């Protein structure tokens, strides 16, 4: 089904909001802030950590799931606005200015997301602690999670508006197989034969070092997990979300939609697993096998949410995740700012400690064993933000870019 036929099905009016989208997004953002905020990074249960290099853990599913749901949301946001009688790349409402306005909105939203990502990378801008603002400018990380989301959102949106579904499939295949070739066959300048078992001896790491220099993720140093080259398969992840969104807007019976998504998710997961025999699953490199494998799991997850929430109508149980899902950006940015603030604020004397460590020691590690204490802190973090978001939800407050 093409975006054009989807527009015909919509008859020019915006369709009702699918509960499953907010539930899936809410589940993803809960997972993201849960794994990002342990009480102590030295005592974290293994499933809540990223794989050291090759392989995957549940934590490695969070980011691709978020990009996947971005792709789904692109379809639901834009398909009903396409001209019923034209092609997907035609002017909205028959007016070139309408299409231009939509493209402008996409670019502005992408720019704001990218700017928010840079803000989080730089915060607290030398306000606390010994790190001066001048030193920050020398090492301010340019890539990042929101930055990658911004780039993938803009590119996937423009591709969706410009091409039919068949062409988008070719784009996706080109991104996946092209990246595979670049990563495994192209010699690395100054190194030679690429070695994916090494964290820096591959073209993705070389390009990140050349372009960003000191502005890489400080924990990686020789590559960036949201670097330039690995954004290609990340865009493919977003396009897999677009394909799932196209299933949701068809005139098929809801049961058949769920069945198609389940089948597609199963096949993608199998394909990604088989591909991993030749190209390892690797989140940091976002290998093509990883993109396909995680897209399969995401598609299956969306199918399950759609079946439970929109088909079976279990809305009350989904409410907490919906509250998180409708304000995902709010909690991602707010959680990041608050976490850094608690770390950089020092209290006590003569040896000051971070406010975060004091809170953790006082309320958790003082009476719980190390690993349960660290996990309990993360759960309390999720619960605390739920109270904030529930208050916003009751008042109809939704912060968007």
C-alpha positions as CSV (number, residue, x, y, z in Angstrom):
1,X,0.0,0.0,0.0
2,X,1.3,3.4,-0.9
3,X,0.9,6.6,1.0
4,X,-1.5,7.8,-1.7
5,X,-3.9,4.9,-1.3
6,X,-3.7,5.5,2.5
7,X,-4.8,9.0,1.9
8,X,-7.7,7.8,-0.1
9,X,-8.7,5.6,2.7
10,X,-8.6,8.5,5.1
11,X,-10.9,10.7,3.0
12,X,-8.9,13.7,4.0
13,X,-9.7,13.5,7.7
14,X,-7.4,12.6,10.5
15,X,-8.0,9.1,11.8
16,X,-8.6,8.4,15.6
17,X,-5.4,8.0,17.7
18,X,-4.3,4.4,18.3
19,X,-3.8,3.6,21.9
20,X,-1.1,1.0,21.1
21,X,1.2,3.7,19.7
22,X,1.3,5.6,23.0
23,X,1.5,2.3,25.0
24,X,4.5,1.1,22.9
25,X,6.2,4.5,23.1
26,X,5.5,4.6,26.9
27,X,7.0,1.2,27.4
28,X,10.1,2.2,25.5
29,X,10.6,5.5,27.4
30,X,10.1,3.7,30.7
31,X,12.8,1.2,29.7
32,X,15.1,4.1,28.7
33,X,14.9,6.0,31.9
34,X,15.0,2.8,34.0
35,X,18.3,1.6,32.5
36,X,19.8,5.2,32.5
37,X,19.3,5.8,36.2
38,X,20.6,3.1,38.5
39,X,21.6,4.0,42.0
40,X,25.1,2.8,41.4
41,X,26.6,1.9,38.0
42,X,28.9,-0.7,39.7
43,X,25.9,-2.7,40.9
44,X,23.6,-3.1,38.0
45,X,21.9,-6.3,36.9
46,X,23.3,-7.6,33.6
47,X,20.0,-7.3,31.6
48,X,19.9,-3.6,32.5
49,X,23.4,-3.0,30.9
50,X,24.3,-2.8,27.2
51,X,26.2,-5.7,25.8
52,X,30.0,-5.1,26.1
53,X,30.4,-5.3,22.3
54,X,28.9,-8.1,20.2
55,X,25.6,-9.6,21.3
56,X,22.5,-8.0,22.9
57,X,20.7,-7.5,26.1
58,X,17.1,-6.2,26.7
59,X,18.7,-2.8,27.2
60,X,20.0,-2.9,23.6
61,X,16.4,-3.0,22.4
62,X,15.3,0.3,23.8
63,X,16.8,2.8,21.3
64,X,15.9,0.8,18.1
65,X,12.3,0.5,19.5
66,X,12.2,4.2,19.9
67,X,13.3,4.8,16.3
68,X,10.9,2.2,15.1
69,X,7.9,4.0,16.8
70,X,9.1,7.3,15.3
71,X,8.7,5.6,11.9
72,X,5.2,4.4,12.7
73,X,4.2,7.9,14.0
74,X,5.5,9.5,10.7
75,X,2.9,7.5,8.8
76,X,0.0,8.2,11.2
77,X,0.9,11.9,11.3
78,X,1.3,12.6,7.6
79,X,-0.6,10.1,5.5
80,X,-4.0,11.6,6.0
81,X,-2.7,15.0,4.8
82,X,-1.6,13.8,1.4
83,X,-3.6,14.7,-1.6
84,X,-6.1,11.9,-2.4
85,X,-5.8,12.2,-6.1
86,X,-2.0,12.6,-6.4
87,X,1.1,10.7,-5.6
88,X,2.9,10.6,-2.3
89,X,5.3,13.2,-3.5
90,X,2.5,15.5,-4.8
91,X,1.6,18.8,-3.1
92,X,-0.7,18.6,-0.1
93,X,-4.1,19.8,-0.9
94,X,-3.0,20.5,-4.5
95,X,-0.9,23.4,-3.3
96,X,2.9,23.5,-3.5
97,X,2.9,25.9,-0.5
98,X,1.1,23.3,1.6
99,X,3.8,20.7,0.9
100,X,6.5,23.3,1.6
101,X,4.9,24.2,4.9
102,X,4.9,20.5,5.9
103,X,8.5,20.1,4.9
104,X,9.4,23.2,6.9
105,X,7.6,21.8,9.9
106,X,9.6,18.6,9.7
107,X,12.9,20.5,9.4
108,X,12.0,22.7,12.3
109,X,11.0,19.8,14.5
110,X,14.2,18.0,13.6
111,X,16.3,21.1,14.4
112,X,14.7,21.5,17.8
113,X,15.2,17.8,18.6
114,X,18.9,18.1,17.6
115,X,19.3,21.3,19.7
116,X,17.7,19.6,22.7
117,X,20.2,16.7,22.3
118,X,23.1,19.2,22.2
119,X,21.7,20.9,25.3
120,X,21.6,17.6,27.2
121,X,25.2,16.8,26.1
122,X,26.5,20.1,27.4
123,X,24.4,20.5,30.5
124,X,25.2,21.8,33.2
125,X,27.6,24.0,31.2
126,X,30.2,24.3,33.9
127,X,27.7,25.6,36.4
128,X,28.7,22.9,38.9
129,X,32.0,21.3,39.6
130,X,35.5,22.0,38.2
131,X,34.6,21.6,34.5
132,X,34.8,25.0,32.9
133,X,32.6,26.2,30.0
134,X,35.8,26.6,27.9
135,X,36.8,23.0,28.5
136,X,33.2,22.0,27.7
137,X,33.5,23.7,24.3
138,X,36.5,21.6,23.5
139,X,34.8,18.3,24.2
140,X,31.1,19.0,23.8
141,X,29.7,15.8,22.4
142,X,28.0,16.4,19.0
143,X,26.3,13.1,18.3
144,X,23.7,11.7,20.7
145,X,20.4,9.9,21.2
146,X,18.1,12.9,20.4
147,X,20.5,14.0,17.6
148,X,20.1,10.6,15.9
149,X,16.4,10.6,16.4
150,X,16.2,14.1,14.8
151,X,18.2,13.0,11.8
152,X,16.3,9.8,11.3
153,X,13.0,11.6,11.8
154,X,13.7,14.2,9.2
155,X,15.1,11.8,6.6
156,X,12.4,9.2,7.1
157,X,9.7,11.8,6.9
158,X,11.1,13.3,3.6
159,X,11.5,9.8,2.1
160,X,7.9,8.9,3.1
161,X,6.6,12.0,1.5
162,X,8.6,11.6,-1.7
163,X,8.5,7.9,-2.5
164,X,6.0,5.0,-2.7
165,X,6.2,2.0,-0.4
166,X,8.0,-0.1,-3.0
167,X,10.8,2.5,-3.5
168,X,11.1,2.8,0.3
169,X,11.8,-0.9,0.5
170,X,14.6,-0.5,-2.0
171,X,15.9,2.4,0.1
172,X,15.9,0.2,3.2
173,X,17.7,-2.7,1.4
174,X,20.3,-0.2,0.1
175,X,21.0,1.2,3.5
176,X,21.3,-2.2,5.1
177,X,23.5,-3.9,2.5
178,X,25.4,-0.7,1.7
179,X,26.4,-0.4,5.3
180,X,27.4,-4.1,5.5
181,X,29.8,-3.5,2.5
182,X,31.2,-0.3,4.0
183,X,31.7,-1.9,7.4
184,X,33.3,-5.2,6.3
185,X,34.9,-4.7,2.9
186,X,36.2,-1.1,2.7
187,X,39.8,-0.8,4.0
188,X,40.1,1.6,6.9
189,X,42.6,4.5,6.3
190,X,45.7,4.0,8.4
191,X,44.6,0.6,9.6
192,X,43.8,-1.6,6.5
193,X,41.5,-4.5,6.8
194,X,38.5,-3.7,9.0
195,X,38.2,-5.7,12.3
196,X,34.8,-5.6,13.8
197,X,36.0,-7.3,16.9
198,X,37.9,-4.2,17.8
199,X,36.1,-1.1,18.9
200,X,38.0,1.3,16.7
201,X,39.4,-0.6,13.7
202,X,36.4,-0.1,11.4
203,X,35.3,2.6,9.0
204,X,32.5,3.9,11.3
205,X,35.0,4.6,14.1
206,X,37.5,6.1,11.7
207,X,34.9,8.5,10.3
208,X,33.7,9.5,13.7
209,X,37.3,10.3,14.8
210,X,38.0,12.3,11.7
211,X,34.8,14.4,11.7
212,X,34.2,14.8,15.5
213,X,37.7,14.6,16.9
214,X,37.3,15.2,20.7
215,X,33.6,15.7,20.4
216,X,32.8,12.0,20.8
217,X,31.1,10.0,23.6
218,X,33.8,10.2,26.3
219,X,33.3,6.6,27.3
220,X,34.0,5.3,23.9
221,X,36.8,7.6,22.7
222,X,37.6,5.7,19.4
223,X,34.0,5.7,18.0
224,X,30.6,7.1,18.8
225,X,27.5,4.8,19.3
226,X,25.4,7.5,17.5
227,X,28.1,8.3,14.9
228,X,27.8,9.2,11.3
229,X,28.0,5.9,9.4
230,X,25.9,3.9,11.8
231,X,23.1,6.4,11.3
232,X,22.5,4.7,7.9
233,X,21.1,1.4,9.4
234,X,19.4,3.4,12.1
235,X,17.5,5.2,9.3
236,X,16.6,1.7,8.1
237,X,15.2,0.9,11.6
238,X,13.0,4.0,11.3
239,X,11.8,2.9,7.8
240,X,10.8,-0.5,9.3
241,X,8.5,1.5,11.5
242,X,7.1,3.3,8.5
243,X,6.3,-0.1,6.9
244,X,4.5,-1.1,10.1
245,X,2.6,2.1,10.1
246,X,1.4,1.5,6.6
247,X,-0.1,-1.8,7.8
248,X,-2.0,0.0,10.5
249,X,-3.6,2.5,8.1
250,X,-4.9,-0.1,5.6
251,X,-8.6,-1.0,5.4
252,X,-7.9,-4.5,6.6
253,X,-9.7,-6.0,9.5
254,X,-8.0,-5.2,12.8
255,X,-7.3,-8.9,13.4
256,X,-5.6,-9.2,10.0
257,X,-3.5,-6.2,10.7
258,X,-2.3,-7.8,14.0
259,X,-1.6,-11.1,12.2
260,X,0.4,-9.4,9.5
261,X,2.5,-7.5,12.0
262,X,3.1,-10.6,14.0
263,X,4.1,-12.6,10.9
264,X,6.3,-9.8,9.7
265,X,8.0,-9.4,13.1
266,X,8.7,-13.1,13.3
267,X,10.2,-13.2,9.8
268,X,12.4,-10.2,10.4
269,X,13.6,-11.6,13.7
270,X,14.6,-14.8,12.0
271,X,16.3,-13.0,9.2
272,X,18.3,-10.8,11.6
273,X,19.3,-13.9,13.5
274,X,20.5,-15.7,10.4
275,X,22.3,-12.5,9.2
276,X,24.1,-12.4,12.6
277,X,25.9,-15.6,11.7
278,X,27.8,-13.5,9.1
279,X,27.6,-10.0,10.7
280,X,27.4,-9.9,14.5
281,X,24.6,-8.2,16.3
282,X,26.2,-5.0,17.6
283,X,24.3,-2.1,19.0
284,X,27.3,0.3,19.2
285,X,27.9,-0.2,15.4
286,X,24.2,-0.7,14.7
287,X,25.1,-3.5,12.4
288,X,22.6,-4.4,9.6
289,X,21.8,-7.7,11.3
290,X,21.1,-5.8,14.5
291,X,18.8,-3.4,12.6
292,X,16.8,-6.2,11.1
293,X,16.7,-8.3,14.3
294,X,15.5,-5.4,16.5
295,X,13.0,-4.3,13.9
296,X,11.5,-7.8,14.0
297,X,11.1,-7.7,17.8
298,X,9.7,-4.2,17.6
299,X,7.2,-5.2,15.0
300,X,6.1,-8.1,17.1
301,X,5.9,-5.9,20.2
302,X,3.7,-3.3,18.3
303,X,1.5,-6.2,17.1
304,X,1.0,-7.3,20.7
305,X,0.2,-3.8,21.9
306,X,-2.2,-3.3,19.0
307,X,-3.9,-6.7,19.8
308,X,-4.2,-6.0,23.5
309,X,-5.1,-2.3,23.5
310,X,-6.9,-1.5,20.2
311,X,-8.3,-4.9,19.3
312,X,-9.2,-6.4,22.8
313,X,-9.8,-3.0,24.3
314,X,-7.8,-3.3,27.6
315,X,-7.5,0.4,28.0
316,X,-7.5,0.8,31.8
317,X,-4.4,-1.5,32.3
318,X,-2.6,0.5,29.6
319,X,-3.1,3.9,31.2
320,X,0.2,4.2,33.0
321,X,2.1,3.6,29.8
322,X,-0.1,6.0,27.9
323,X,0.8,8.7,30.5
324,X,4.4,8.1,29.8
325,X,3.9,7.7,26.0
326,X,2.2,11.0,25.4
327,X,4.9,13.0,27.1
328,X,7.9,10.9,26.2
329,X,10.1,13.8,25.2
330,X,9.3,15.7,28.4
331,X,10.4,12.8,30.7
332,X,13.5,12.0,28.5
333,X,14.8,15.6,28.7
334,X,13.6,16.3,32.2
335,X,15.0,13.0,33.6
336,X,18.4,13.8,31.9
337,X,18.6,17.3,33.4
338,X,17.6,16.2,36.9
339,X,19.9,13.2,36.9
340,X,22.9,15.4,36.0
341,X,21.9,18.1,38.4
342,X,21.8,15.6,41.3
343,X,25.2,14.3,40.3
344,X,26.9,17.7,40.0
345,X,25.4,19.3,43.1
346,X,27.7,18.6,46.1
347,X,26.6,18.6,49.7
348,X,28.2,17.9,53.1
349,X,31.6,18.7,54.6
350,X,34.6,18.3,54.9
351,X,34.3,15.9,52.0
352,X,31.3,16.8,49.8
353,X,29.4,14.1,48.0
354,X,27.0,14.4,45.1
355,X,23.4,14.9,46.1
356,X,22.5,11.8,44.1
357,X,24.9,9.6,46.2
358,X,23.6,11.0,49.4
359,X,20.0,10.3,48.4
360,X,20.9,6.8,47.3
361,X,22.8,6.1,50.5
362,X,20.1,7.5,52.8
363,X,17.0,5.9,51.2
364,X,18.3,2.7,49.5
365,X,21.8,1.3,50.0
366,X,21.6,1.9,53.8
367,X,19.1,-1.0,54.2
368,X,19.2,-3.0,50.9
369,X,21.9,-5.2,49.4
370,X,23.9,-3.5,46.6
371,X,22.1,-4.8,43.5
372,X,18.6,-4.6,44.8
373,X,19.3,-1.1,46.2
374,X,20.6,0.1,42.8
375,X,17.5,-1.3,41.1
376,X,15.1,0.1,43.7
377,X,16.6,3.5,43.1
378,X,15.9,3.2,39.3
379,X,12.3,2.0,40.0
380,X,11.8,5.0,42.4
381,X,13.0,7.2,39.6
382,X,10.4,5.8,37.2
383,X,7.7,6.1,39.8
384,X,8.6,9.7,40.7
385,X,8.4,10.8,37.1
386,X,5.1,8.9,36.7
387,X,3.6,11.2,39.4
388,X,4.8,14.2,37.5
389,X,3.5,13.0,34.1
390,X,0.2,11.9,35.7
391,X,-0.3,15.4,37.0
392,X,0.4,16.8,33.5
393,X,-1.9,14.3,31.9
394,X,-4.8,15.3,34.2
395,X,-4.4,18.9,33.1
396,X,-3.9,18.1,29.4
397,X,-0.3,19.3,29.3
398,X,1.7,17.7,26.5
399,X,5.0,19.2,25.6
400,X,6.1,18.8,22.0
401,X,8.6,20.3,19.6
